[in-house]
Amino acid sequence: MAYIVRMPKLGLEMERGELLAWEVDDGATVEAGDVIAEVESEKSVAEVEAREDGVLRRTYLEEGESVPPGTPIGIVAPADADVADLEADAEADLAAEVETEATPQASGATATQETSDRDEPAAQPEPDRVSDEVKASPRARDRADALGVDLTTVEGTGYQGAITEDDVEAAAEREPADEADVDASPRARKRADELGVDLATVDGTGYQGAITEDDVEEAASGAADAAGRTPAETRSFGGMRKTIARRLGESYRDAVHVTVHRTADAEALFAATDAADEALDANVSVQDVLLLAVSATLDDHPAFNATFEDEVHRLWADHNLGIAVDVDDGLIAPVLSDVGGKSLETIATERRDLVGRALEGEYTMDDLRDGTFTVTNLGVLGVESFDPIINPPQVAILGVNAVSESPVRGPNDEVRWRRHLPLDLTFDHRIVDGADAARFLETLVGHVEEPWPLLPDGVEAGAESRSGATAGETEMPDRTVTAHNPGGMAGTIEAGSFAWDFDEPEDAGGTETGPTPVDVFLGGLAACLSLSVRFQADKRDAPIESIDVTTDADPEHGSVDRIEATVRLETDADEETVDRIVDLGERGCHVSQVLRDDLPMEITWERV
């Protein structure tokens, strides 16, 4: 069965689609399900498949051209089928589309032409004759109309000799148009007069190639600076980048952006994440627990889980959280739906899958719609503070910054180092007030600093450690380490709020479930040597990348007779410099001093 292939609609927000590639040649045979073409909307890429068996009889679009959804791009029909009616329908649709796009444009060229038409109607080429005799793309025809180029005089370089937009512009350059025939806005014409710019020499970036005021100013600036700088690269906006620019511009113009900042103690957040990751059958990250905290906060402040359109503030029951993801073409925010109704395990699994598909370019328009609140994290890139822009029509967005470590006063006036998480909340001040935003952050910080009630059953904070630090806190060892041996040849080492196990081999009475005490010591020696060498290299500005230190001891069991350390460095420094750095690194390694005869060590004992 014969049919017209049309530009698909890849989502409610799609305005135009660009033909990326024809996957089959004009005249090629296709089967139902074969991919005919690849197209791109403002935010996604899709394949156009054949609905029926047949032949690609006609193509109406060239690669790189864009049209609204529903526009004919080709015809598939049996080889012997009469497609005259389909061709007529397709060409009528294309002509109607061109007329629709041209009607709202009030360019200077149109105004000038209308003035002359009042005196004497201009001779126009016969549409049917041009359509039959000249093969040209819709965009080439539009550009020819704008530049006053007769298509019958243009030689086509496109597929099967079709005239492209570039062919039209090349023809216009060979025979410069009068400024009155140039497609430019009235403001662009006025600015061109002020700056002395010849409009016939300006490339337009506006709608259908119209010259804008910015184009004129850039041309004037380029002429002035041409002798002083050379462009390294010129990048044109693709469909997604154009949409991002337009939507963010609209957001910044329409919404009254205000950003408030708070910092939360993040120790409990990290501890809760570790506990959940260990207890649940999912890879739980800090971001997953944070999304749970955001959802709980939206429960208490529903005015922020909302959109604002057509002068209506809509508060939504579902917490559909957009997660900003940086992809090649820009920033997108795929939506994790109904976060408030999902378990932490489900949130972690679905969030990882959603972000993964976005990074691989496998997301769909369905992944980007119906968001009610957005979270954007620049902390992973080291950003300490920023003012995020609201994703319209939402009314707020949360920015997450890099975790920082700072000293705080402890219970007994001692100083403790703790991790903190800076947060930025941007909101539309037309919809919610600053005090509302402050209360939102107050609630969110409370959940971040005490996330345990949000976690599912089976994830527990745990009792106080033997060192007295509560779960979620970080306490430095201060060079005090305790080894616990409840029985047998195994035990636990605790240093501040850190702990790890040690054990002995089976032939020594252990279970071989952990490193031996000698292994633990060798690990400390290797770590100390690597950092000491790094310090010496940095002090001398030596170009050293990675440093790996391997330590070994003999015999395998029992008393140690020999310790050996091998330092591997990724560096271009000369041998003398490396020798000096390693030698000073060994001297400066505090752990290595334990091996020296002149270091005193005192052992005492007490009864428990």
C-alpha positions in Angstrom: 0.0 0.0 0.0 1.3 3.4 -0.9 1.6 6.2 1.7 3.2 9.5 2.6 6.1 9.3 5.0 5.8 12.3 7.4 8.1 13.9 10.0 7.1 12.1 13.3 6.1 14.0 16.4 8.5 13.0 19.1 6.7 14.5 22.1 4.2 17.2 22.9 6.8 20.0 23.0 8.3 19.2 19.6 8.2 22.1 17.3 10.5 21.0 14.4 12.3 17.9 13.4 15.6 17.7 11.5 16.4 15.0 8.9 19.8 13.6 10.1 20.2 11.0 7.3 18.3 9.0 4.7 19.1 5.3 5.5 18.0 4.1 2.1 18.4 5.7 -1.3 15.7 7.2 -3.4 14.3 4.3 -5.4 15.5 1.6 -3.0 13.2 -1.3 -2.0 12.2 -1.4 1.7 10.3 -3.9 3.9 8.0 -3.1 6.7 10.1 -2.3 9.8 13.1 -1.2 7.8 14.7 2.1 9.0 14.1 4.7 6.2 15.5 7.8 7.9 16.9 9.1 11.2 15.5 12.4 12.5 16.1 14.6 15.5 13.7 16.8 17.5 14.8 19.5 19.9 15.6 16.9 22.5 15.7 13.4 21.1 16.8 11.3 18.1 14.5 8.7 16.5 14.3 6.3 13.5 11.6 6.4 10.9 10.5 2.9 9.9 8.7 1.7 6.9 5.0 0.9 7.6 4.6 -1.3 4.4 6.7 -3.1 1.9 7.5 -1.0 -1.2 10.0 1.4 -2.8 11.1 4.8 -1.5 9.6 6.6 -4.6 10.1 10.2 -3.6 12.0 12.3 -1.0 11.1 15.8 -0.1 13.7 16.7 2.5 17.4 16.9 2.4 19.7 15.9 5.2 20.1 18.8 7.6 16.7 20.4 6.8 14.1 20.8 9.5 10.3 20.9 9.3 7.4 20.8 11.7 6.0 17.4 12.7 3.5 16.0 10.2 5.3 17.5 7.2 5.8 15.1 4.2 9.4 13.9 3.8 8.9 11.1 1.3 6.6 8.5 -0.3 6.7 4.7 0.0 4.8 2.7 -2.6 5.0 -0.4 -4.7 7.2 -0.1 -7.7 4.3 -0.1 -10.2 1.8 1.9 -8.1 0.5 5.3 -9.4 1.6 7.9 -6.8 0.4 11.0 -8.6 -2.4 11.6 -6.1 0.0 11.1 -3.2 2.5 13.5 -4.8 -0.2 16.1 -5.2 -1.3 15.7 -1.6 2.3 15.9 -0.4 3.2 19.0 -2.5 0.0 20.7 -1.4 0.9 20.1 2.3 4.4 21.4 1.6 3.1 24.5 -0.1 0.6 25.1 2.8 3.4 24.7 5.3 5.6 27.2 3.5 2.7 29.7 3.4 2.0 29.1 7.1 5.6 29.8 8.0 5.8 32.8 5.8 2.6 34.5 6.9 3.6 35.6 10.4 7.0 37.0 9.2 7.0 40.8 8.8 10.4 41.3 7.3 11.6 44.4 5.5 11.7 42.6 2.2 8.1 41.7 2.4 7.1 45.2 3.4 9.0 46.6 0.4 7.5 44.2 -2.0 4.0 44.9 -0.8 4.5 48.6 -1.4 5.5 48.1 -5.0 2.6 45.6 -5.5 0.1 48.4 -4.9 1.2 50.1 -8.1 1.8 47.1 -10.4 1.5 43.4 -9.6 4.9 41.8 -9.9 5.2 38.9 -12.4 5.3 35.7 -10.5 6.6 32.3 -11.8 3.9 29.7 -12.3 4.1 27.4 -9.2 3.0 24.3 -11.1 5.6 24.9 -13.8 8.4 25.6 -11.3 7.4 22.5 -9.3 7.4 20.3 -12.4 10.5 21.6 -14.1 12.8 22.4 -11.1 13.6 20.0 -8.3 14.3 21.9 -5.2 13.9 21.4 -1.4 11.3 23.4 0.5 14.0 25.3 2.3 15.7 26.1 -1.0 12.4 27.5 -2.4 11.9 29.6 0.7 15.5 30.9 0.4 15.0 31.7 -3.2 11.9 33.7 -2.5 13.7 35.6 0.2 16.7 36.4 -1.9 14.9 37.0 -5.2 16.6 34.1 -7.0 15.0 32.5 -10.1 15.2 28.7 -9.4 15.2 28.0 -13.2 18.6 29.6 -13.4 20.2 27.7 -10.5 22.2 24.5 -11.0 21.4 21.9 -8.3 24.2 20.0 -6.5 21.9 17.9 -4.2 20.6 14.4 -4.6 19.7 13.6 -8.2 20.4 17.3 -9.1 18.0 18.8 -6.6 18.6 22.5 -5.7 19.7 23.0 -2.1 19.6 26.0 0.1 23.4 26.4 -0.4 22.9 26.4 -4.2 20.4 29.3 -3.9 22.7 31.3 -1.6 25.7 30.7 -4.0 23.6 31.9 -6.9 22.6 35.0 -4.9 26.2 35.8 -4.1 27.1 35.5 -7.8 24.4 38.1 -8.6 24.1 40.3 -5.5 20.6 41.3 -4.5 19.4 44.8 -3.9 19.0 45.6 -0.2 15.3 46.0 -0.6 15.1 42.3 -1.6 17.1 41.1 1.5 15.1 39.3 4.2 15.8 41.4 7.2 13.7 42.7 10.1 12.9 46.5 10.3 15.2 46.8 13.4 18.0 45.1 11.5 17.6 47.5 8.6 17.7 50.5 10.9 20.8 49.2 12.7 22.5 48.5 9.3 21.9 52.2 8.3 23.4 53.3 11.6 26.5 51.1 11.3 26.9 51.4 7.6 26.5 47.6 7.0 25.5 46.3 3.5 22.7 43.9 4.2 23.5 42.0 1.1 26.8 40.8 2.7 25.2 39.6 6.0 24.3 36.0 6.7 21.0 35.8 8.5 20.4 33.5 11.5 16.8 34.4 12.2 13.6 32.6 11.2 14.1 31.0 7.7 17.4 32.8 7.4 16.1 36.3 8.0 18.8 38.9 9.1 18.4 40.0 12.7 19.7 43.0 14.6 22.3 40.8 16.2 23.5 39.6 12.8 24.1 43.2 11.7 26.0 44.1 14.9 28.1 40.9 14.5 28.9 41.8 10.9 29.9 45.3 11.9 32.1 44.0 14.7 33.6 41.3 12.5 34.5 43.9 9.9 36.2 46.1 12.6 38.1 43.2 14.2 38.9 41.2 11.1 42.5 42.4 11.0 43.0 41.7 14.7 41.7 38.2 15.3 41.2 34.9 13.5 38.3 32.6 14.5 39.4 29.1 15.5 36.0 27.6 15.1 32.4 28.6 14.3 29.7 26.5 15.9 26.0 26.7 14.8 23.3 25.8 17.2 21.6 22.4 16.7 18.0 21.6 17.5 18.6 20.8 21.2 20.9 23.7 21.8 18.4 26.1 20.2 15.6 24.7 22.5 17.8 25.0 25.6 18.7 28.6 24.7 15.1 29.5 24.0 13.6 27.9 27.1 16.3 29.3 29.5 15.9 32.7 27.9 12.2 32.6 28.4 12.6 31.3 32.0 15.0 34.1 32.9 12.9 36.8 31.3 9.5 35.6 32.7 10.3 34.3 36.2 11.6 36.4 39.0 14.7 34.4 40.0 15.8 34.5 43.6 18.4 32.1 45.1 18.9 31.3 48.8 21.7 29.3 50.2 22.2 26.9 53.1 24.8 24.4 54.2 24.0 21.1 55.8 26.3 18.8 57.9 26.7 15.8 55.6 28.2 13.2 57.9 24.9 11.5 58.7 24.0 11.6 55.0 27.1 9.7 54.0 26.7 7.3 56.9 23.1 6.6 55.9 24.1 6.0 52.3 26.8 3.5 53.3 24.3 1.7 55.6 21.6 1.6 52.9 24.1 0.5 50.3 25.1 -2.4 52.5 21.6 -3.4 53.6 19.7 -3.1 50.3 19.9 -5.1 47.0 20.8 -1.9 45.1 23.8 0.4 44.6 22.7 3.3 46.7 24.4 6.7 46.3 24.3 9.9 48.2 22.2 11.4 45.4 19.5 8.7 46.0 19.2 9.5 49.7 19.2 13.2 48.9 16.3 12.7 46.4 14.4 10.9 49.2 15.1 13.9 51.5 13.9 16.3 48.8 10.7 14.4 48.4 10.1 14.4 52.1 10.7 18.2 52.1 8.2 18.7 49.3 5.6 16.9 51.4 5.9 19.7 53.9 6.2 22.5 51.3 3.9 21.5 48.4 3.9 25.0 46.9 7.4 24.2 45.5 6.3 20.9 43.9 4.4 22.9 41.3 4.2 24.6 37.9 3.1 28.0 36.9 1.3 28.3 33.5 -1.4 30.6 32.2 -1.4 32.5 35.5 -2.3 29.3 37.4 -0.1 27.9 40.2 -0.7 24.1 40.0 0.4 22.0 43.0 1.0 18.4 42.0 0.5 15.3 44.1 3.3 13.3 42.5 6.9 14.2 43.2 8.3 13.9 39.6 11.9 15.0 40.1 14.0 16.2 37.2 17.6 15.2 37.4 19.9 17.4 35.4 22.3 15.5 33.2 25.1 16.9 31.1 25.0 15.3 27.6 27.0 16.2 24.5 24.4 18.6 23.1 23.6 20.4 26.4 21.8 20.0 29.7 18.7 17.9 30.0 16.6 16.9 33.0 15.1 13.4 32.7 12.3 12.9 35.2 12.2 10.3 37.9 8.5 10.0 38.5 6.6 9.6 41.8 9.7 9.6 44.0 7.5 10.0 47.1 5.7 6.7 46.3 8.9 4.6 45.8 11.3 2.8 48.1 14.9 3.9 48.3 15.9 0.7 46.6 13.6 1.5 43.6 14.7 5.1 43.5 18.4 4.0 43.3 17.8 1.4 40.6 15.5 3.6 38.4 17.7 6.7 38.9 20.8 4.9 37.8 18.9 3.5 34.7 17.4 6.9 33.8 20.7 8.7 34.0 22.5 5.9 32.1 20.1 6.1 29.2 20.4 9.9 29.1 24.2 9.7 28.9 24.0 7.0 26.2 21.5 9.1 24.2 18.8 6.5 24.5 16.3 8.6 26.4 12.9 9.5 24.9 10.6 12.5 25.1 8.6 10.6 27.7 11.6 10.7 30.0 11.7 14.5 29.9 8.1 15.5 30.5 5.8 16.0 33.5 8.6 17.2 35.9 7.4 19.1 39.0 10.8 20.0 40.6 14.4 19.7 39.5 17.7 18.9 41.2 21.0 19.9 39.5 24.3 18.8 40.9 27.5 20.8 39.9 29.3 19.6 43.0 30.6 16.6 41.1 32.5 19.2 39.0 33.9 21.0 42.0 31.5 23.9 42.0 31.1 25.5 45.4 28.1 27.7 44.8 25.9 28.7 41.8 22.5 30.2 40.9 20.6 27.5 39.0 17.9 28.7 36.5 14.4 27.3 36.9 13.2 24.7 34.4 9.9 26.2 33.2 7.0 25.8 33.9 8.3 24.6 37.3 8.6 27.2 40.1 11.9 26.0 41.8 15.1 24.2 41.3 17.7 22.9 43.8 21.4 23.2 43.2 23.8 20.8 44.9 27.4 21.8 45.4 30.8 20.2 46.2 31.1 18.7 49.6 33.6 20.6 51.8 35.3 19.8 55.0 35.5 22.3 57.9 36.3 22.3 61.6 33.5 22.4 64.2 33.5 22.6 68.0 33.0 19.3 69.7 31.1 18.5 72.9 34.2 19.1 75.1 35.4 22.1 73.1 37.7 19.9 71.0 37.9 20.6 67.2 36.5 18.0 64.8 36.6 18.0 61.0 33.3 17.4 59.4 31.9 17.2 55.9 29.3 19.8 54.8 27.0 20.0 51.8 26.2 23.5 50.4 22.7 23.8 48.8 21.2 26.5 46.5 17.5 26.9 46.1 16.3 29.1 43.2 12.6 29.9 43.2 10.2 32.1 41.3 9.4 35.0 43.6 6.1 35.7 41.8 4.8 32.4 43.1 6.5 31.8 46.5 8.2 34.2 49.0 11.7 34.3 50.4 10.5 33.2 53.8 8.8 30.1 52.2 12.1 29.3 50.5 14.0 29.7 53.8 11.6 27.3 55.6 12.0 24.8 52.6 15.7 24.8 53.1 15.4 24.5 56.9 13.3 21.3 56.4 15.6 19.9 53.8 18.7 20.5 55.9 17.0 18.8 58.8 16.4 15.7 56.6 20.0 15.7 55.3 21.4 15.9 58.9 19.0 13.3 60.2 18.1 11.0 57.3 17.7 7.8 59.2 13.9 8.1 59.7 13.5 8.2 55.9 15.3 4.9 55.3 13.4 1.6 55.0 13.3 -1.0 57.7 16.5 -3.0 57.9 18.7 0.0 57.5 19.8 1.1 61.0 22.0 3.9 62.3 23.7 1.5 64.8 24.8 2.0 68.4 27.5 4.4 69.6 31.0 3.1 68.7 33.5 2.2 71.4 35.3 5.5 70.8 32.1 7.4 71.8 31.3 8.8 68.4 27.7 8.4 67.3 26.8 6.9 64.0 27.2 9.3 61.1 30.0 11.4 62.8 33.6 11.4 61.7 36.3 11.4 64.4 40.0 11.4 63.6 42.2 8.9 65.4 44.7 11.5 66.6 47.3 8.7 66.5 45.4 6.5 68.9 44.6 3.1 67.6 42.9 0.2 69.5 43.1 -3.5 68.5 40.3 -5.7 69.9 40.9 -9.4 70.3 37.8 -11.0 71.7 39.2 -14.5 71.2 41.1 -16.7 68.8 43.6 -15.2 66.3 41.4 -12.5 64.8 40.1 -9.1 65.9 39.2 -5.5 65.0 41.3 -2.4 64.7 39.6 0.9 65.6 41.0 4.4 64.9 38.7 7.2 65.7 35.4 6.4 63.9 37.1 4.1 61.5 37.4 0.3 61.9 38.8 -2.7 60.0 39.4 -6.4 60.7 42.6 -8.4 61.1 43.2 -12.1 61.1 45.8 -14.8 60.9 46.2 -17.8 58.5 44.6 -21.0 59.4 47.9 -22.7 60.2 48.5 -20.0 62.8 45.0 -20.5 64.3 43.1 -17.9 62.3 40.4 -18.1 59.7 42.1 -16.1 56.9 39.2 -13.7 56.6 41.2 -10.5 56.8 44.8 -9.1 56.6 47.3 -10.1 59.2 48.7 -7.4 61.6 51.9 -7.4 59.6 49.8 -6.8 56.4 48.1 -3.9 58.1 51.4 -2.4 59.1 52.8 -2.8 55.6 49.7 -1.1 54.2 50.4 1.9 56.6 54.0 1.9 55.5 53.1 1.9 51.8 50.5 4.7 52.3 53.0 6.8 54.3 55.8 6.4 51.7 53.5 7.3 48.8 52.3 10.6 50.5 55.8 11.5 51.6 57.2 11.1 48.1 54.3 13.1 46.7 55.1 15.9 49.2 58.7 16.0 48.2 57.8 16.0 44.5 55.3 18.9 44.9 57.8 20.8 47.0 60.2 20.7 44.1 57.6 21.1 41.3 58.7 17.7 39.9 56.3 16.5 37.1 55.0 13.3 38.7 51.6 11.8 37.9 50.7 8.6 39.7 52.7 7.0 42.6 52.3 3.3 43.5 54.1 1.8 46.5 54.3 -2.0 47.0 55.6 -3.3 50.3 56.6 -6.9 51.0 58.0 -8.8 54.0 59.6 -12.1 54.7 59.1 -14.7 55.9 55.4 -15.3 55.0 54.5 -16.1 58.6 56.1 -15.4 62.0 58.7 -12.8 62.8 59.7 -10.4 60.0 63.3 -10.6 58.9 63.1 -8.3 55.8 60.9 -5.5 54.6 61.1 -4.3 51.0 59.3 -1.3 49.4 59.1 -0.6 45.6 58.0 2.9 44.5 56.6 3.2 41.0 56.3 6.7 39.6 54.7 8.0 36.4 57.1 10.8 35.6 59.3 12.5 33.0 61.8 13.8 35.7 65.4 12.9 35.4 67.0 10.1 37.4 68.9 12.3 39.8 65.7 14.2 40.7 63.7 11.0 41.2 66.5 9.5 43.4 66.5 12.6 45.5 62.7 12.7 45.9 62.4 9.0 46.9 65.3 9.3 49.3 63.8 12.3 51.0 60.3 10.6 50.9 61.6 7.6 52.8 63.3 9.9 55.4 60.1 11.9 55.8 57.8 8.9 56.2 56.8 8.9 59.8 55.9 5.2 59.8 59.3 4.2 58.5 60.8 5.8 61.7 59.2 2.9 63.7 61.9 0.7 62.1 64.8 2.7 63.4 66.7 1.6 66.5 66.9 5.1 67.9 63.1 5.5 68.2 62.0 4.8 71.8 58.8 2.7 72.3 57.3 2.2 75.7 54.8 -0.6 76.6 52.7 -0.6 79.7 49.8 -2.7 80.9 46.7 -2.2 83.1 44.1 -4.5 84.5 40.5 -4.1 83.1 
